[in-house]
Amino acid sequence: MNAAEIKNLSKNFGPKQAVCGLNMTVPMGAIYGFIGENGSGKSTTEKMICGLIPTGGGSIKLYGKDYTDETVRAKMGVLIEAPGCFPGLTVWDNMMLQAENLSIPNAKREVIKVLKTVRMEGAAGNKYKNCSLGMKQRVGIAMALLGDPTLLVLDEPLNGLDADGMRIMREVFTDVVKDGKRSIIVSSHLLGELQKVATHYGIIRHGKMIVEMTAEELDASCRTYVALQAADMGRAKRCLGLKYSRVEEDEAGYIRVYDLTTPEDVVTHLYQNGICVTEIKTDKIGLEEYYIDLMKGGR
């Protein structure tokens, strides 16, 4: 059974079609990276999954049941945009209010458990308004975890985090799904960070799902390339461009050759043309470059 199965989902806002015939499958135990440019329909899709806005057509099933089923809705945790907290109250008081709102039994024990999960147990006495952005994001996830949900829907929870905040958030995601009983749908523009934790991906554009894949399938789809530096970079790039179909210079100052070739062949070709190679290596494109390529038409 999948955590979520979406078929032909659509949504219009007046004449504008935000989501168009979208199909999406989130397996049990997955960290599903939901990717797309601004205005692609990510947030609208997430809001429909959560029941925050009505669908315009199609179906959403969560754990085999219609998404409007009360037993399913009770097993969802949501963080869309920002957590609804009172700035002047402490983290603990905000959490207890939310637990009361959800009629959670043994509220104190539950709040302690979720704060520990998100590494916020030491900051429970802090006023919410004095928390850093990363701490506020973790409070939002802690609230979403109240009631032991089996599906979390998180909209851009990585935005604005520093390196340590990113690390903690990755650890939280991994801990949440480690027993295989919970699944996470997480949207983010920080694709390099998302690639470190996601097990599955869905890439959406103009309200349509372009591709769904596992992390393993992404790795197999990401091209290997030869990267090099030479004594005369301009001449080396021109020379390689005469032999290979795709030669580019990246932001780090390396020339990349994307054709199916070997470092030995590249070095030999440049040597035969009197060009000295000072450094050479092979590497693979990551999720961000794969996504950019896809948006350009999959060169």
C-alpha positions in Angstrom: 0.0 0.0 0.0 1.2 3.5 -0.8 1.0 6.5 1.5 -0.5 8.6 -1.2 -1.9 7.9 -4.7 -3.1 10.9 -6.8 -4.8 10.5 -10.1 -5.7 13.2 -12.6 -5.7 15.9 -10.0 -6.7 19.4 -11.2 -7.4 22.8 -9.8 -8.3 26.1 -11.4 -8.3 29.6 -9.8 -10.6 31.5 -12.1 -9.2 31.2 -15.7 -5.8 30.0 -14.4 -5.1 26.3 -14.3 -2.8 25.7 -11.3 -2.8 21.9 -11.4 -3.5 19.9 -14.6 -4.1 16.2 -14.6 -1.4 15.5 -12.0 -0.5 11.9 -11.1 1.6 11.2 -8.0 2.6 8.2 -6.0 4.3 8.4 -2.5 5.4 4.9 -1.2 5.2 4.0 2.4 8.3 5.0 4.3 9.4 7.5 1.6 10.9 10.9 1.9 9.3 12.3 -1.2 11.1 15.4 -2.6 8.4 17.5 -4.4 10.2 19.8 -6.8 9.2 22.6 -9.2 9.7 26.2 -10.0 7.7 29.0 -8.4 4.1 28.8 -9.6 4.4 25.2 -10.8 1.6 24.0 -8.5 3.5 22.4 -5.6 1.8 24.3 -2.8 -1.6 24.0 -4.4 -1.2 20.3 -4.7 0.0 20.0 -1.1 -3.0 22.1 0.2 -5.4 19.8 -1.7 -3.7 16.7 -0.2 -4.1 18.3 3.2 -7.8 19.2 2.6 -7.0 22.9 3.0 -8.6 23.7 -0.4 -11.0 21.6 -2.4 -9.9 19.7 -5.5 -11.1 20.7 -9.0 -11.1 17.1 -10.2 -9.3 13.8 -9.9 -8.8 11.7 -6.8 -6.5 11.6 -3.8 -6.1 8.4 -1.8 -4.1 8.2 1.4 -3.3 4.7 2.6 -5.9 3.3 0.3 -8.7 5.6 1.5 -10.2 8.8 0.1 -8.4 11.8 1.5 -11.6 13.1 3.1 -11.9 10.0 5.3 -11.8 11.1 9.0 -9.5 8.2 10.1 -7.0 9.2 7.4 -7.2 13.0 8.1 -6.4 12.2 11.8 -3.1 10.6 10.8 -1.8 13.6 8.9 0.7 16.2 10.1 1.1 19.5 8.1 3.4 22.4 7.9 2.3 24.8 5.2 4.0 28.2 5.0 4.6 28.8 8.8 3.5 27.3 12.1 0.6 29.0 13.8 2.3 30.1 17.1 1.7 32.9 19.5 5.0 35.0 19.5 4.8 36.0 23.2 4.3 32.4 24.5 7.1 29.9 25.0 7.8 27.0 22.7 6.4 24.7 25.5 3.2 26.7 25.9 2.6 26.8 22.1 3.1 23.1 21.9 0.7 22.4 24.8 -2.0 24.6 23.3 -1.7 22.7 20.0 -1.9 19.3 21.9 -5.0 20.6 23.7 -6.5 21.7 20.4 -5.9 18.2 19.0 -7.3 16.5 22.2 -4.1 14.5 22.6 -4.1 12.3 25.7 -0.9 12.4 27.9 -0.1 15.8 26.3 3.0 16.5 28.4 4.6 13.2 27.5 3.7 13.7 23.8 5.1 17.2 23.7 8.4 16.1 25.4 8.7 13.3 22.8 8.2 15.4 19.7 10.5 18.2 21.0 13.2 15.6 21.5 12.6 14.3 18.0 13.3 17.8 16.5 16.2 18.5 18.9 14.3 21.3 20.7 13.9 19.9 24.2 16.6 22.3 25.4 14.7 25.4 24.1 11.2 24.6 25.4 11.3 27.6 27.7 12.3 30.1 24.9 9.6 32.5 23.8 8.7 31.7 20.2 9.4 35.3 19.0 13.0 34.9 20.2 13.7 31.6 18.3 15.8 31.6 15.2 14.3 30.8 11.9 15.6 27.2 12.0 14.2 26.7 15.5 10.8 28.0 14.4 10.8 25.6 11.5 11.6 22.7 13.9 8.8 23.9 16.2 6.5 23.7 13.2 7.6 20.2 12.4 7.2 19.2 16.1 3.6 20.5 15.9 3.0 18.5 12.8 4.3 15.4 14.6 1.8 15.7 17.5 -0.6 12.8 17.5 1.9 10.4 15.9 0.8 11.0 12.2 1.8 8.6 9.5 2.0 11.2 6.7 3.8 14.6 7.0 3.3 17.3 4.4 6.0 20.0 4.7 6.1 23.1 2.5 9.6 24.5 2.1 10.8 23.6 5.7 14.5 24.1 4.7 14.2 27.8 3.7 16.5 30.2 5.5 18.4 27.6 7.5 22.1 27.8 8.2 24.4 24.8 7.7 23.8 23.4 11.2 20.1 23.9 10.8 20.2 21.9 7.5 22.1 19.1 9.2 19.6 18.9 12.1 16.6 19.0 9.7 18.1 16.1 7.6 18.6 14.1 10.8 15.0 14.8 11.8 13.6 13.6 8.5 15.7 10.4 8.6 14.5 9.7 12.2 10.9 10.3 11.4 10.8 7.6 8.6 13.3 5.1 9.9 10.7 2.6 11.1 9.1 2.6 7.7 5.7 3.5 9.1 5.8 7.2 8.3 6.2 9.0 5.0 7.1 12.6 4.2 6.2 14.8 1.3 8.6 17.8 1.4 8.9 20.6 -1.2 12.1 22.6 -1.4 14.1 24.7 -3.8 17.3 23.7 -2.0 17.9 20.6 -4.2 21.4 19.9 -3.0 20.1 19.5 0.5 17.0 17.6 -0.6 19.2 15.1 -2.5 20.9 14.1 0.8 17.7 12.7 2.3 15.1 12.1 -0.3 14.3 8.5 -1.3 11.9 9.5 -4.1 11.3 12.5 -6.3 8.4 14.1 -8.2 9.2 17.0 -10.5 6.2 19.2 -11.5 6.0 21.9 -14.1 3.0 24.0 -15.1 0.8 21.9 -12.9 1.8 18.6 -14.5 4.1 15.8 -13.2 7.1 15.7 -15.5 8.8 12.7 -13.9 8.7 10.5 -10.8 11.8 8.5 -9.8 13.6 6.9 -6.9 16.9 8.1 -5.6 18.5 5.1 -7.3 16.9 6.0 -10.6 18.1 9.6 -10.3 21.6 8.4 -9.7 21.5 6.2 -12.8 20.1 9.1 -14.9 22.7 11.6 -13.8 25.4 11.8 -16.5 29.0 11.2 -15.7 31.3 13.9 -17.1 35.0 14.6 -17.4 36.2 17.8 -15.8 39.5 19.4 -16.3 41.7 22.5 -16.1 44.4 23.3 -18.6 47.3 25.8 -18.9 45.3 27.6 -21.7 41.6 27.2 -20.8 40.3 29.2 -23.7 42.3 27.2 -26.3 41.5 23.9 -24.5 37.7 24.6 -24.6 37.9 25.5 -28.3 39.9 22.4 -29.1 37.5 20.0 -27.2 34.5 21.7 -28.8 35.8 20.5 -32.2 35.8 16.8 -31.1 32.9 16.6 -28.5 29.3 17.6 -28.8 28.9 19.2 -25.4 31.7 21.1 -23.7 30.9 23.7 -21.1 32.8 25.7 -18.4 31.3 25.5 -14.9 31.2 28.1 -12.1 34.2 26.5 -10.4 36.4 27.1 -13.5 36.5 23.6 -14.9 35.8 22.6 -18.4 33.3 19.8 -18.6 33.0 17.2 -21.4 29.6 15.5 -21.2 30.1 13.0 -24.1 30.7 9.3 -23.4 34.5 9.4 -23.2 37.4 8.8 -20.7 39.9 11.1 -19.1 42.6 9.3 -21.1 41.0 10.1 -24.4 40.5 13.8 -23.4 44.1 14.2 -22.2 45.4 12.5 -25.4 43.4 14.7 -27.7 44.6 17.9 -25.9 48.2 16.6 -25.8 48.2 15.9 -29.5 47.1 19.6 -30.0 49.9 20.9 -27.8 47.7 21.7 -24.8 48.9 20.8 -21.3 46.2 19.5 -18.8 46.9 20.5 -15.2 44.0 18.7 -13.5 41.4 16.1 -14.6 38.7 14.1 -12.9 35.4 12.4 -13.5 32.2 13.4 -11.7 28.4 13.2 -11.9 25.8 15.9 -12.1 23.5 16.2 -9.1 19.8 16.7 -8.6 20.0 20.5 -9.2 21.8 20.1 -12.6 19.5 17.2 -13.6 16.5 19.4 -12.8 17.9 22.4 -14.7 18.6 20.2 -17.7 15.1 18.8 -17.5 13.5 22.2 -17.5 15.6 23.1 -20.5 14.3 20.2 -22.4 16.7 17.4 -21.3 19.8 18.3 -23.3 
